Structure formats: C-alpha cells, structure tokens
Amino acid sequence: MAEERSRRVTLVGPHRDDLVIAVSGQPARTFASQGQQRSVALALRLAEAAFLQAVLGEKPVLLLDDVFSELDQRRRDALLDILRPAESGYQTFVTATDMAGVPHRGLGAVAEFAVAAGRVTRRA
C-alpha cells in the first residue's frame, strides 16, 4: 500500500490485467477490422448496461461516441435493432461528426443538437 501511495497508482486489480478478446481465434486488437473492433466494444458496453440494469434495477443511460462512423450497414442495423426504444428502453446519447451517417429510423423520439463555436443549439 505504501508503494501505491508513493506511485499514486493502484497496483492490483482487474484494470491491471490485459483482457484478450478473440475474433475467429485471433486477438481482436490486431486481427479484427475497425468495424469488428467497434462491434466488440459495443458488445461490451451493452453487456455492461444489461449487468447494471440487473444489479440496480434501473436502465442506465447509454453514451455512444461517434458509434456509427466505423460500422457497415449490417452492423448499424443490428445496433439500431438493439437500441430501438420498444426493445431496450435505454435512453441513448449518440455523438457524430457527420449526421449523414446517423440513421434515424426506428429510434423513436430523437432530439438533434449541433455544437459549433462553443455553442449548443437544437436543430429542428
């Protein structure tokens, strides 16, 4: 514990272990495409949300940063099926640098905001 204090870091715990996730038997970090890597990250995030819901009895808010940019249409559709309000009930915040890549179908009520020059405005 003294060493942890002097180094100002926790030396033991799950954050100190490397988690290896495989795709087709190969490490996703080096073998998977960008879309596959993003899909793995999303699967972990959605599993975490399901776990928190089971433990806390409440659905967490999902924050998905630029989630559609590296997904092909099949993966976008699959994610939309999961996020569909009637299915998941998750309140979800999605960021994007280009709205052209963000599908709106099946998401229910969508509020769209733009950030420019330090100002946030709601789009009509």
Buried (B, 14 or more C-beta within 10 A) or exposed (E): EEEEEEEEEEEEEEEEEEEEEEBEEEEBBEEBEEBBBBBBBBEEBBEEBBEEBEEEEEBBEBEBEBBBBBBEEEBBBBBBEBBBEEEBEBEBEBBBEEEEBBEEEEBEEEEEEEEEEEEEEEEE
